[in-house]
């Protein structure tokens, strides 16, 4: 039984600009001075807040509503009685799903003319029907495999799309990588581990780059790689591995079957990080001595779909 509606929001670009420059007029001056179109920021802001107002009015069920900004999601204590609604881009869904446990998420697209919304099946005027079906236990739910990384000290991080393990800056990451019985030392731009949901995101850009290199060398282009959201496998790719006397590059990409782990041991005195879904501010330190194990998480995200 649900007792509260939790609506997860995010700041618009205009709101972030005003926070940065203190006033709307100063933000406008900065954008227009740089040759940008401030009207586009205003249109986006107006559309978002119009959608939020419509959403709140339409979701007047007999339960309280609570609005939380995406910046508070990692520390917010979601309860099993919470019914979660997100209003924003796909990334908001991904970053919320990691923290709501088994709660279903109703994801709303605030501006379909601007956002494709692969993870946003509902428009603001469809929100009441979607939430009503969840309350009545009649909603269609799609489960999404999450990736999980655990450090030897017990710290843990989940990923909806992908995990990044590497260096904070653009210096090379140094680590020992182990998959099955194979192990070697790497110097690279870091390791990306992707879920099925993430296979159309960051991972796709890596395959695009590899395909371009293949064509340049006269080889057959590499086809994009896709996996269903429910797939219990994960795919890992090492970014720009460098071969030297002290580093190798034979364990550069592969599939982790359900239950299989990819293990990495940091060889970096400082600056090593692990983050998920592009949220660099919410990271784990990965410095010398840290050992990380990556696998598909037992926990799954649950998205309400049409």
C-alpha positions as CSV (number, residue, x, y, z in Angstrom):
1,X,0.0,0.0,0.0
2,X,1.4,3.3,-1.0
3,X,1.3,6.2,1.4
4,X,3.2,9.0,-0.3
5,X,4.0,10.3,-3.8
6,X,7.7,11.2,-4.2
7,X,8.2,13.4,-7.3
8,X,11.9,13.6,-8.3
9,X,12.7,16.8,-10.2
10,X,15.8,18.4,-11.7
11,X,16.9,22.0,-12.2
12,X,16.6,23.4,-15.7
13,X,19.5,24.9,-17.5
14,X,18.1,28.3,-16.7
15,X,17.9,27.6,-13.0
16,X,21.5,26.4,-13.0
17,X,22.6,29.5,-14.9
18,X,20.9,31.8,-12.4
19,X,22.6,29.9,-9.5
20,X,25.9,30.4,-11.3
21,X,25.5,34.1,-12.2
22,X,23.2,35.1,-9.3
23,X,20.5,36.9,-11.4
24,X,18.5,36.2,-14.5
25,X,19.7,39.3,-16.2
26,X,23.4,38.4,-15.7
27,X,22.7,34.9,-17.0
28,X,21.0,36.4,-20.1
29,X,24.0,38.7,-20.6
30,X,26.4,35.9,-20.4
31,X,24.5,33.6,-22.9
32,X,23.8,36.4,-25.4
33,X,27.4,37.8,-25.2
34,X,28.6,34.3,-26.0
35,X,26.3,34.2,-29.1
36,X,23.7,31.8,-27.6
37,X,20.0,32.0,-27.7
38,X,18.7,32.8,-24.2
39,X,15.1,32.3,-25.4
40,X,15.8,28.6,-25.7
41,X,16.7,28.4,-22.1
42,X,13.5,30.3,-21.2
43,X,11.3,28.1,-23.3
44,X,12.8,25.0,-21.7
45,X,12.3,26.4,-18.2
46,X,8.7,27.4,-19.0
47,X,7.9,24.0,-20.5
48,X,9.4,22.2,-17.5
49,X,7.5,24.2,-14.8
50,X,4.3,24.0,-16.8
51,X,4.7,20.2,-16.9
52,X,5.5,20.1,-13.1
53,X,2.4,22.1,-12.3
54,X,0.2,19.8,-14.5
55,X,1.8,16.8,-12.9
56,X,1.1,18.0,-9.3
57,X,-2.5,18.9,-10.0
58,X,-3.2,15.6,-11.8
59,X,-1.6,13.5,-9.1
60,X,-3.9,14.7,-6.3
61,X,-4.6,11.3,-4.9
62,X,-5.4,10.7,-1.2
63,X,-1.7,10.8,-0.2
64,X,0.8,13.6,0.4
65,X,3.3,14.6,-2.3
66,X,6.9,15.3,-1.7
67,X,9.2,17.0,-4.2
68,X,13.0,16.3,-4.1
69,X,15.7,17.6,-6.4
70,X,18.0,15.0,-8.1
71,X,20.9,16.3,-6.1
72,X,19.3,14.9,-2.9
73,X,18.5,11.5,-4.3
74,X,21.7,9.7,-3.2
75,X,21.0,10.7,0.4
76,X,17.2,10.5,0.4
77,X,15.7,7.6,2.4
78,X,13.1,6.1,0.1
79,X,10.5,3.9,1.8
80,X,8.7,0.9,0.5
81,X,5.4,2.9,0.9
82,X,6.7,5.6,-1.6
83,X,5.4,5.7,-5.1
84,X,8.2,7.3,-7.2
85,X,7.5,9.7,-10.2
86,X,10.4,11.3,-12.1
87,X,10.0,14.4,-14.3
88,X,13.1,15.0,-16.4
89,X,15.4,13.4,-18.9
90,X,16.5,9.8,-19.2
91,X,19.5,10.4,-16.9
92,X,17.1,11.4,-14.0
93,X,15.5,8.0,-14.3
94,X,18.8,6.2,-14.3
95,X,20.2,8.1,-11.3
96,X,16.9,7.6,-9.3
97,X,16.6,3.9,-10.1
98,X,19.8,3.1,-8.2
99,X,18.4,4.4,-4.9
100,X,14.7,3.4,-4.8
101,X,15.3,-0.3,-4.2
102,X,12.3,-2.3,-5.6
103,X,9.9,0.6,-5.9
104,X,8.3,1.0,-9.4
105,X,9.2,4.3,-11.2
106,X,6.7,6.2,-13.3
107,X,8.9,8.3,-15.6
108,X,7.4,11.4,-17.2
109,X,8.8,13.3,-20.3
110,X,8.4,17.0,-19.5
111,X,9.0,18.1,-23.2
112,X,8.8,15.4,-25.8
113,X,9.6,17.9,-28.6
114,X,13.0,18.3,-26.9
115,X,13.7,14.9,-25.3
116,X,13.5,11.6,-27.2
117,X,12.9,9.9,-23.8
118,X,13.9,6.2,-24.3
119,X,13.2,5.7,-20.6
120,X,10.3,8.2,-20.5
121,X,7.1,6.4,-21.7
122,X,4.6,8.9,-20.3
123,X,3.6,12.5,-21.0
124,X,2.4,14.7,-18.1
125,X,-1.3,14.2,-19.1
126,X,-0.8,10.5,-18.9
127,X,0.7,10.5,-15.4
128,X,-2.5,10.1,-13.4
129,X,-3.5,7.0,-15.3
130,X,-0.1,5.5,-15.0
131,X,0.1,6.2,-11.3
132,X,-3.4,4.9,-10.8
133,X,-2.5,1.6,-12.3
134,X,0.5,1.2,-10.0
135,X,-1.8,1.9,-7.0
136,X,-4.2,-0.7,-8.2
137,X,-1.4,-3.2,-8.9
138,X,-2.4,-3.3,-12.6
139,X,0.7,-1.5,-14.1
140,X,3.0,-3.2,-16.6
141,X,6.5,-3.3,-15.1
142,X,9.8,-3.8,-16.9
143,X,12.8,-4.9,-14.9
144,X,16.2,-3.5,-15.7
145,X,19.5,-5.2,-14.8
146,X,21.8,-3.0,-12.7
147,X,25.6,-3.3,-12.5
148,X,27.2,-3.4,-9.0
149,X,30.7,-2.7,-7.9
150,X,31.9,-3.6,-4.4
151,X,35.2,-2.5,-2.9
152,X,37.1,-4.7,-0.5
153,X,36.2,-2.4,2.4
154,X,32.5,-2.9,1.9
155,X,31.7,0.2,-0.1
156,X,29.2,-0.4,-2.9
157,X,27.8,1.5,-5.9
158,X,25.1,0.6,-8.4
159,X,24.7,1.6,-12.0
160,X,21.7,1.7,-14.3
161,X,23.7,2.4,-17.5
162,X,27.4,2.0,-16.8
163,X,30.2,2.1,-14.3
164,X,33.5,3.9,-14.9
165,X,36.7,2.8,-13.1
166,X,39.8,4.9,-13.7
167,X,41.5,8.1,-12.9
168,X,39.8,11.4,-12.0
169,X,41.7,13.4,-14.5
170,X,43.0,12.7,-18.0
171,X,46.1,10.9,-16.7
172,X,46.4,7.2,-17.3
173,X,44.8,4.9,-14.9
174,X,47.0,2.1,-13.5
175,X,45.5,-1.1,-12.3
176,X,45.6,-4.9,-12.3
177,X,42.6,-6.4,-14.1
178,X,41.4,-10.0,-13.7
179,X,38.6,-11.8,-15.6
180,X,38.4,-15.5,-14.9
181,X,41.9,-17.0,-14.8
182,X,43.4,-14.2,-17.0
183,X,45.1,-11.2,-15.4
184,X,47.4,-8.4,-16.5
185,X,48.5,-4.9,-15.6
186,X,46.9,-2.0,-17.5
187,X,47.7,1.6,-18.3
188,X,44.6,3.0,-19.9
189,X,41.9,5.7,-19.9
190,X,39.8,3.5,-17.6
191,X,37.3,0.7,-17.8
192,X,33.7,1.0,-18.7
193,X,31.2,-1.7,-17.7
194,X,27.8,-1.4,-19.3
195,X,24.3,-2.9,-18.7
196,X,21.8,-3.7,-21.4
197,X,20.1,-0.3,-20.7
198,X,23.5,1.4,-21.1
199,X,24.4,-0.4,-24.3
200,X,22.8,2.5,-26.3
201,X,24.7,5.2,-24.4
202,X,28.4,5.6,-23.5
203,X,29.2,2.1,-24.7
204,X,27.8,2.9,-28.2
205,X,30.3,5.8,-28.6
206,X,33.1,3.4,-27.9
207,X,31.9,1.0,-30.6
208,X,31.4,4.0,-33.0
209,X,35.1,4.9,-32.4
210,X,36.2,1.3,-33.0
211,X,34.1,1.2,-36.1
212,X,35.8,4.3,-37.5
213,X,39.2,3.0,-36.8
214,X,38.3,-0.3,-38.5
215,X,37.1,1.5,-41.6
216,X,40.3,3.7,-41.6
217,X,42.3,0.5,-41.7
218,X,40.2,-1.0,-44.5
219,X,38.5,-3.5,-42.3
220,X,34.8,-4.2,-41.9
221,X,32.9,-1.7,-39.8
222,X,31.9,-2.9,-36.4
223,X,28.2,-3.2,-35.9
224,X,26.6,-1.4,-32.9
225,X,26.1,-3.6,-29.9
226,X,22.8,-3.8,-28.1
227,X,21.4,-5.9,-25.2
228,X,17.9,-6.0,-23.8
229,X,17.4,-4.1,-20.5
230,X,16.6,-7.4,-18.7
231,X,19.8,-9.2,-19.9
232,X,21.8,-10.4,-16.9
233,X,25.1,-10.1,-18.7
234,X,27.4,-7.1,-18.6
235,X,29.9,-6.0,-21.2
236,X,33.2,-4.3,-20.3
237,X,35.5,-2.3,-22.5
238,X,39.0,-0.9,-21.6
239,X,39.4,2.6,-23.0
240,X,42.6,3.3,-24.9
241,X,44.9,0.6,-23.4
242,X,48.6,1.3,-23.7
243,X,51.2,-1.4,-24.3
244,X,54.6,-1.0,-22.7
245,X,57.2,-3.0,-20.7
246,X,54.9,-2.7,-17.7
247,X,51.4,-2.8,-19.2
248,X,49.5,-5.2,-21.5
249,X,46.4,-5.0,-23.7
250,X,44.9,-8.5,-24.2
251,X,42.0,-8.2,-21.7
252,X,40.3,-5.2,-23.4
253,X,36.7,-6.2,-23.9
254,X,34.4,-9.1,-23.0
255,X,31.1,-10.3,-21.6
256,X,30.5,-11.0,-18.0
257,X,27.9,-13.8,-17.8
258,X,25.4,-13.8,-15.0
259,X,27.3,-14.4,-11.7
260,X,30.7,-13.7,-13.3
261,X,33.0,-11.0,-11.8
262,X,35.5,-8.6,-13.2
263,X,38.1,-7.7,-10.6
264,X,40.4,-4.7,-10.6
265,X,43.1,-3.7,-8.2
266,X,44.2,-0.1,-8.1
267,X,47.9,0.7,-8.6
268,X,47.3,4.5,-8.4
269,X,48.6,6.3,-5.3
270,X,45.9,8.9,-5.7
271,X,43.2,10.2,-8.0
272,X,41.5,6.8,-8.7
273,X,37.7,6.9,-8.8
274,X,34.7,4.8,-9.5
275,X,31.4,6.5,-10.5
276,X,28.2,5.4,-12.2
277,X,25.9,6.8,-14.9
278,X,28.1,9.9,-15.4
279,X,27.6,11.2,-11.9
280,X,31.2,12.1,-11.1
281,X,30.2,13.9,-7.9
282,X,28.9,10.7,-6.4
283,X,32.0,8.6,-6.5
284,X,34.1,6.0,-4.6
285,X,37.9,6.4,-4.2
286,X,39.9,3.8,-6.0
287,X,43.5,4.3,-4.9
288,X,46.4,1.9,-4.3
289,X,45.4,-1.2,-2.5
290,X,41.7,-0.9,-3.3
291,X,40.2,-4.0,-4.9
292,X,36.9,-3.7,-6.8
293,X,34.6,-6.6,-8.0
294,X,32.0,-5.8,-10.7
295,X,29.0,-8.0,-11.4
296,X,25.3,-7.8,-12.2
297,X,23.4,-6.7,-9.1
298,X,20.8,-8.8,-7.4
299,X,18.7,-5.7,-7.1
300,X,16.9,-4.6,-10.3
301,X,15.3,-1.4,-11.3
302,X,11.5,-1.6,-12.0
303,X,10.1,0.9,-14.6
304,X,6.5,1.3,-15.3
305,X,5.8,1.0,-19.1
306,X,2.9,1.3,-21.4
